[in-house]
Amino acid sequence: MSERIIRASEIGQYDYCAKAWWLGSVEGVQPSNVRELQAGTVAHEQHGRQVNRAARVQQIAIGLLVLGVILLALFLITNGV
């Protein structure tokens, strides 16, 4: 007996509609809204890229802030303020 891996997305699909999960995962019936599903996949990929880009910008901003504080501290120390 071969063991089948159940993905998290399948658990979500089963939770949403057990019948749809059964038809797709067990019976192999293809969904009728393939175009919409593909559009959703593209939208999620774009959103993921935007989230990653925002995280990188945030890391750069924090790094620049830390650098600014260090430079300000050095300026104050070297000028005896």
N, C-alpha and C positions, 0 to 999 in steps of 0.2 A: 504494500500500500504506500503510495507516494504522499508525502506531507506537502500541503499547499500553504504558502505564506499568505496570511490575511493582512492587508495593508490598512493603515489608519483611515484612509479615504473610504475603504470598503465598510469599515465599522460605521463611519459617518453616514454612508449611503444606506446601510442596513437600518440605522437608527431613524433616518428620515423616512424610508419606505422599504420594509423588508421584502415586499413583493418585487420591487424594482431590482433590489440586490440579487434576489434569487434568479430572476429572469436573465440578468446580465452576467452574473458570476458563475452560476451553476448551469443554466440552460444555454448560455451563449447567445442570447437574443441581443441584437444591436439596437441602441436607442434610435428613435426616429428624428431626434433633434440634434444631429451630429454637428451641423453648422453652428448652432447656438453654443454647444459644448466647446467647440474649437474657439469660438469668439471669447468664451469665458476663460479658457486656458491662456489665450493671448493677453487678455486683460489682467489676469493674475500675474503673469510674467512681467508685464510692464509695471504693475504696482510693486512687485518685488524689487525691480531695478530702482524704482524711485525711493523705496524705503532704504535700500543699501546706499544710494547716493546721499540721502539725507543724513544717514549715520556717519558717513565719511566727512561730510561738511561739518557736522557737529563735533567730531573728533578734531578736525583742523581748527575750528573756532576755540575749543577748549585749550588746545596746544598754543595758539596765538595769545590767548588770555594769560596763560601761565608764563609764557615768554615775556609778555608785557609787564607783568608783576615783577618778574626777576629783573628786568631792565630798569624798572622804576626803583626797585630796592638798591640796585648797584649805583644808580645815579644819585640817590639820596645819601648812600654811604660815602661815595667818593667826593661829594660836594659838602660833606659835613652838615647836612641839614637835619 
